[in-house]
Amino acid sequence: MTICDSFVGWSAWEVLKPTSLTNTTWTSCLGTKVSAVLKHCYHRRLAVVPQAGNTGLVGGSVPVHDEIVLSIKKITSTFLFDDNSGVLDCDAGFILEDADVRLAKDGFMVPIDLGAKGSCLIGGITATNAGGIRLIRYGSMHSHVLGMEVVIPDKHGTVLKLGSNLRKDNTDLHLHKLFVGSEGQLGVITRIQMQTVPKPNSVQSAFLGVHSFKQCLAILRTAKQMLNEILSSFEFIDGETMQMVEQNAGLRGPLSVNSVFPFYLLIETSGTESVHDLAKMDQFLDKCIDNELAADGVLAKNVSEAEHLWKIRENCSLGLRQDGYVFKHDLSLPLEHFYELTEQIRERLCGTNARRVCTFGHLGDGNAHLNVTTPKFDEGVYQRLYPFIYEWVVSKGGSISAEHGIGRLKREYHHKLLDPQRRMFSSNIKRLFDPRMILSPYKMID
Amino acid sequence: MTICDSFVGWSAWEVLKPTSLTNTTWTSCLGTKVSAVLKHCYHRRLAVVPQAGNTGLVGGSVPVHDEIVLSIKKITSTFLFDDNSGVLDCDAGFILEDADVRLAKDGFMVPIDLGAKGSCLIGGITATNAGGIRLIRYGSMHSHVLGMEVVIPDKHGTVLKLGSNLRKDNTDLHLHKLFVGSEGQLGVITRIQMQTVPKPNSVQSAFLGVHSFKQCLAILRTAKQMLNEILSSFEFIDGETMQMVEQNAGLRGPLSVNSVFPFYLLIETSGTESVHDLAKMDQFLDKCIDNELAADGVLAKNVSEAEHLWKIRENCSLGLRQDGYVFKHDLSLPLEHFYELTEQIRERLCGTNARRVCTFGHLGDGNAHLNVTTPKFDEGVYQRLYPFIYEWVVSKGGSISAEHGIGRLKREYHHKLLDPQRRMFSSNIKRLFDPRMILSPYKMID
């Protein structure tokens, strides 16, 4: 049962406009309704899964047994924007793309951008600390979330106002930061105050073909130095992924016909002045070619060419899906080990039913999406992959979840790998907010 | 007693280099020593105040009664920098400026910059979530801290490794964020992993004279639009503060002789390409003058002129100190109310012994340093100021502490103003980490 949808007239409920966000007596009407639901569930010991856009890839917002799904989709009454400070104060149910369209009228945007922007919700990207393609420039949700309203699954269904709508506020513990990336373990986020950024006037996109991974890293260093403040994306696609995109998604790479490379990079800048940005991008590309870091490259001449480059990147996942069953991964790795794992897994899966081992991802942030395809689910490949892959990642100082979170899928490995002392502190914090452990059970924290 | 100084050879202790930061069995030797101290204090119920550079302005690192001062000044064995990722992994005792000098060799810098950089420590700016003059560009310490080692004042003196040295890591609750800005209430931070940023090649500084506060806000909006990605500081000085700087610090303003303005702005950009940045700054200044937003302005022609402009800004506090006793404030205010309070307080103190009511600060972040001077401490002025000023700030949706924290000084008002429910959650979280309430007592959390 989806509780939210079962209420008649939910979307018509009015929200009291706060006279002041730090006025502690103020609570939104929608917060009050969520409070009533959580209070009821507390007293009846009913398990609850908060659900935003349900676009997550680790099953975090999906019920495991008989949990009640508490959708926040219709919590969309309040949308206040202050164009002096650039601070957005909105309900958690707004779709990221819709929020962006509204902000664009004032020349601003949400700093986070990801493939699911058309269906993921502001509340969901906060609860999962979503990453995406512009993190290298703007940072994660921790850099943007200033405050929130959150409903606690305790005996009162307590509604807490944490943080504020101020860019600088050093009063009390920064409790709102605890809810960023908490995956619905501690409470239900119903409203968010966040910093937005001015929308860039000039966006430049380039696509490079590269012979070695070492050269990819040298190009990243060069981009950080030469593009610095305008660098907004640094994406990586290996040759095998590219082949899948061309074959299965029917998209042609933009580089010279017949030239095939083991690595490709999609680099984007965002700035205020296209003449300046183009000059910087030209100098950067010249340096990459002159120093023989990149073998080939193109700069998108217009919006439609840039869109084509991003279409290639966005179709990496889709292209692989058509290759059969996909063992997907979302890993964070120190850059020197970023591609080493792909090579290791290729060796390890030699002689099995694995079709392809390939990686794409956000190289600028050390985030590798390593994928293994097989004709159909294959127990032999599964056994060769796990727990080897996660243990290898941890042994190199990496993370088994860069941006997708733990949810249901990575729960087992997460529990095995986490320091027991730290796990105890996490559990105790959960118990503080969720004394009957009714919120998002069977997932990140048991 | 300062515990750290009483240990012989502390600075000579070696630190084990971790093979992996997420290797949960690893603990630095210094962390182990701090652990022994806290464990001892737990069992003997001795109160402890962790102290970093002791540069705070609210008495957070000063003992109130008979607490033991645990200095982290000598925790300076490890300084590891990865120039691929730009991640710094260092002990908490490094002085901010010293860390910056080391990073400069690789072309990087700590994103945070503040007046006390010559004596504040990396551990201290993390524990207080320090702000400073570049926050408008790079965000607060929450945007930069990726992980930390922290020692908990429990019966084991538990050493926790929280977060990691990875830019993207969505595993477990983001507990390290709870320690940023916690003012030593939960544990002692002994080591930090943080994102640094490439050092800019080009820095441009301008100083403007402005007739009205409304025009100051219009200039801020224009700067955000036109300077956007290179805007790194937007500082505000009112006429009365400027007069004090000229009189008491012996510094001359850079604008035309005989021109006196009610407001001054110091605006700085940081970027990679001086030709581009100068062109942007020129266009921006032209727009400010042509649209009659600014009445007068200069652009620093060289480093020494820029240094002079910053000397004026840095001497605001000093200039006022020589005017007598100073009632200082560190307020966050929605921009539309930023200067209203100064005018209100001027009216309110009419007929008292107050000499001056003036404000300078980080307008770009809504952070007002409002100051009231009197010949010597004045009870009448005190009574007219408090609690009025804090209640006014809160009624407008502001914060009584923007960047300085609560410490000892703002404790009373903080406790009065905070929502009791939220206060209870903060207290319970403190109790979780600090069961005997021995760490930093009589301050933010009672």
Interface residues (C-beta under 8 A of the other chain):
Chain A: P18 S20 L21 T22 N23 T24 D82 D83 N84 S85 G86 G107 T128 N129 G131 L135 G139 S140 H142 S143 T158 L160 K161 L162 S164 N165 L166 R167 K168 D169 N170 T171 D172 L173 H174 L175 K177 L178 V180 G181 S182 Q185 L186 Q195 P198 P200 L217 L220 R221 K224 Q225 M226 L227 N228 E229 I230 S270 G271 T272 E273 H276 A279 K280 S332 P334 L335 E336 H362 D365 G366 N367 V394 S395 K396 G397 G398 S399 I400 S401 A402 E403 H404 G405 I406 K410 H414 L418 D419 Q421 R422 R423 F425 S426 N428 I429 K430 L432 F433 M444 I445
Chain B: S20 L21 T22 N23 T24 D82 D83 N84 S85 G86 G107 T128 N129 G131 L135 G139 S140 H142 S143 T158 L160 K161 L162 S164 N165 L166 R167 K168 D169 N170 T171 D172 L173 H174 L175 K177 L178 V180 G181 S182 Q185 L186 P198 P200 L217 L220 R221 K224 Q225 M226 L227 N228 E229 I230 S270 G271 T272 E273 H276 A279 K280 S332 P334 L335 E336 H362 D365 G366 N367 V394 S395 K396 G397 G398 S399 I400 S401 A402 E403 H404 G405 I406 K410 H414 L417 L418 D419 Q421 R422 R423 F425 S426 N428 I429 K430 L432 F433 M444 I445
